[in-house]
Amino acid sequence: MGLHACPGKAMTVQMANRESIENDIARMALNDRAAFQRVYHATSGKLFGICLRVLDHRAEAEDALQETYVKIWKNADRYAAGGYSPITWLATIARNTAIDKLRARKITSDINDAPHLAAPGPTPEAAVIAASESRQIVNCLEELDADKAGAVRGAYLDGKSYQDLADYYTVPLNTMRTWLRRSLIALRECLAR
Amino acid sequence: MTGAQDHIPDDIATAGEYVLRLLSAEDEAAFAARLREEPDLRRLVSEWEQALVPLFESVSDVVPPDRVLSRIEADIFKDTAQPAKRRRWFGLPTALVSMAVAAAIAAFVIFNPVATQAPTHRAEIIAEDNSLIIRAQYDAEAGTLDLARIAGNAPTGRVLELWLIEEGAPGPVSLGVIDDAEMRLTVPEDLRTALRQGTLAVSEEPPGGSTTGAPTGAVLALGPVVEL
């Protein structure tokens, strides 16, 4: 998985961000509190955005974010041994924690929260993602039908279930399953090129 | 990403569904159980995770309120009086951690489904320049030593070997080759007393480890064993 090509100076800053986050996660495994605070300040905006996108509820998203960083602290030693990009690890924990909360939410809970305010423009955190990950997925999604690409995005970014997606696209549940499974196979073929 | 032919299409799709959290609770649990046993499947899941993360670029950052950090720190930084806090180590997931989160965390390391350890001693085996960091936790009752390589690696073509240095002993005693990022070894009974007060050292050796009974390569890192 190659690094995203960015010109000159910008790349150096982004590389430094990735390496310093990796070093700080390793230091967190040794109980370095300052390292934890640096990681938090570098990544909490993105991870909070991820939680809000899934939960669309401020208080729940705050709880999910809190749980996420507690897990990050407690499992910092597991990250380093795996050798994965830091933002993948952090964002995956955040997303899964938020989805756990979403699934646990009672159907009758009343959600009356002000919509979250979106940060304008690209941010350092977005730059960290752009530099460190291949963005093939965006191109490969474009090769799918718009509905199928939308379903993949809905599941990943919004935590939509098969039932949610079937309802949204007004198709039977099994049809949505077939669509999605086929789309995943097609995506992987595209990503492997 | 590895070739599309490396995995059966069924697994490719199910791994993708697993990462997307589309599986039913039962299917998710069954798949997580498979992940513990199948390294290739773990790799497939990791590839999906990494492939999808760039989609988060489209998610706007939102600065969380200060109270969130305060609550996190109150949780993780308590017990300032203790010299080393007791942390979950190869433990089974708590009720609060879903199978998917636990597997997502565990999928990044080689998972050894072993019983929970209750460590009584620990050592941080660290090179002077921090280029190699291995964390060790020892359970005196069970006689098991859990190792996790936090940073660094064996030099190319060499392996890392673990040694116990005991004060007054004629030389270091080998505890074995460290051949995994995370591993558990059972300490021979006749070394267990010495271990509790000894120093652990890591040297680099030829593949298979030293054949002389003493380190033949450079000693890269040291760490005294301390009681928790």
Contacts between the chains, C-beta under 8 A, distances in Angstrom:
chain1	res1	chain2	res2	distance
A	1	B	1	6.8
A	1	B	50	6.1
A	26	B	133	6.7
A	26	B	150	5.5
A	26	B	151	4.9
A	29	B	133	7.9
A	29	B	135	6.8
A	29	B	150	5.1
A	30	B	124	6.5
A	30	B	133	7.3
A	30	B	135	7.7
A	30	B	150	7.4
A	31	B	84	7.4
A	31	B	85	6.9
A	33	B	73	8.0
A	33	B	77	6.1
A	36	B	76	7.5
A	37	B	69	8.0
A	40	B	69	6.2
A	40	B	72	7.4
A	44	B	63	7.5
A	44	B	64	5.4
A	44	B	68	7.6
A	44	B	69	7.6
A	45	B	61	3.5
A	45	B	62	6.2
A	45	B	63	5.3
A	45	B	64	7.5
A	46	B	56	6.7
A	46	B	59	7.3
A	46	B	61	5.2
A	48	B	61	7.4
A	48	B	62	4.9
A	48	B	63	7.2
A	48	B	64	4.3
A	48	B	68	7.8
A	49	B	56	7.9
A	49	B	59	4.7
A	49	B	60	5.3
A	49	B	61	4.9
A	49	B	62	4.8
A	50	B	56	6.2
A	50	B	59	5.7
A	52	B	62	5.7
A	53	B	59	5.1
A	62	B	64	6.5
A	62	B	65	7.0
A	62	B	67	7.6
A	62	B	68	5.2
A	65	B	64	5.7
A	65	B	68	5.5
A	66	B	68	5.6
A	66	B	71	5.2
A	66	B	72	5.3
A	66	B	75	7.5
A	67	B	96	7.4
A	69	B	72	4.8
A	69	B	76	7.9
A	70	B	72	6.1
A	70	B	75	5.5
A	70	B	76	5.8
A	71	B	97	7.2
A	71	B	101	7.1
A	71	B	105	7.3
A	73	B	72	7.7
A	73	B	76	4.6
A	74	B	76	7.3
A	74	B	87	6.1
A	74	B	88	5.7
A	75	B	88	7.9
A	75	B	105	5.2
A	77	B	135	6.1
A	77	B	148	5.2
A	77	B	150	5.8
A	78	B	105	5.6
A	78	B	106	7.2
A	78	B	108	6.1
A	78	B	109	5.2
A	78	B	148	7.8
A	78	B	182	8.0
A	79	B	108	6.5
A	80	B	149	7.6
A	80	B	150	4.8
A	80	B	151	5.9
A	81	B	108	7.3
A	81	B	109	4.6
A	81	B	110	8.0
A	81	B	148	5.9
A	81	B	149	5.8
A	81	B	150	7.2
A	81	B	181	3.8
A	81	B	182	5.6
A	82	B	46	7.8
A	82	B	107	7.8
A	82	B	108	2.9
A	82	B	109	5.1
A	82	B	181	7.6
A	83	B	108	7.9
A	84	B	46	6.6
A	84	B	49	7.8
A	84	B	50	6.8
A	84	B	108	5.6
A	85	B	50	6.7
A	85	B	53	7.7
A	87	B	53	6.4
A	88	B	49	5.7
A	88	B	50	5.0
A	88	B	53	4.8
A	89	B	108	6.5
A	91	B	53	5.5
A	91	B	56	5.6
A	92	B	49	5.3
A	92	B	53	7.3
A	92	B	104	5.4
A	93	B	101	6.6
A	93	B	104	6.8
A	93	B	105	6.9
A	96	B	21	7.2
A	96	B	98	6.9
A	96	B	100	5.4
A	96	B	101	4.5
A	96	B	104	5.5
A	97	B	101	6.2
A	99	B	21	5.0
A	99	B	100	7.8
A	100	B	98	4.6
A	100	B	100	7.5
A	100	B	101	6.5
A	116	B	62	5.4
A	117	B	62	6.9
A	118	B	60	3.9
A	118	B	62	7.2
A	119	B	60	5.1
A	119	B	61	4.6
A	119	B	62	6.1
A	119	B	63	7.2
A	123	B	61	4.5
A	125	B	61	5.3
A	126	B	57	5.5
A	126	B	61	6.9
A	129	B	53	6.7
A	129	B	54	6.1
A	129	B	56	6.0
A	129	B	57	5.3
A	130	B	54	7.6
A	130	B	57	6.2
A	133	B	50	6.7
A	133	B	53	5.4
A	133	B	54	4.6
A	134	B	51	7.6
A	134	B	54	7.1
A	135	B	54	4.6
A	135	B	57	7.6
A	136	B	51	7.0
A	137	B	51	5.2
A	137	B	52	6.0
A	137	B	54	5.5
A	137	B	55	6.1
A	138	B	54	6.6
A	138	B	55	7.4
A	152	B	20	7.3
A	153	B	55	6.6
A	155	B	20	4.2
A	155	B	21	7.1
A	155	B	22	5.7
A	156	B	20	5.7
A	156	B	52	5.4
A	156	B	55	5.7
A	157	B	55	6.1
A	157	B	56	7.5
A	157	B	58	7.3
A	157	B	59	6.4
A	159	B	21	6.6
A	161	B	22	6.8
A	162	B	22	5.4
A	180	B	13	8.0
A	180	B	17	7.1
A	180	B	20	7.9
A	180	B	22	6.9
A	181	B	13	3.9
A	181	B	14	8.0
A	181	B	16	7.7
A	181	B	17	7.0
A	182	B	13	7.7
A	184	B	12	6.4
A	184	B	13	4.7
A	184	B	16	3.6
A	184	B	17	7.0
A	185	B	9	5.2
A	185	B	12	5.5
A	185	B	13	5.6
A	187	B	16	7.4
A	187	B	51	7.7
A	188	B	1	7.5
A	188	B	4	5.8
A	188	B	12	5.2
A	188	B	16	7.3
A	189	B	4	4.9
A	191	B	1	5.1
A	191	B	47	7.9
A	191	B	51	5.4
A	192	B	1	4.9
A	192	B	2	7.2
A	192	B	3	5.8
A	192	B	4	4.6
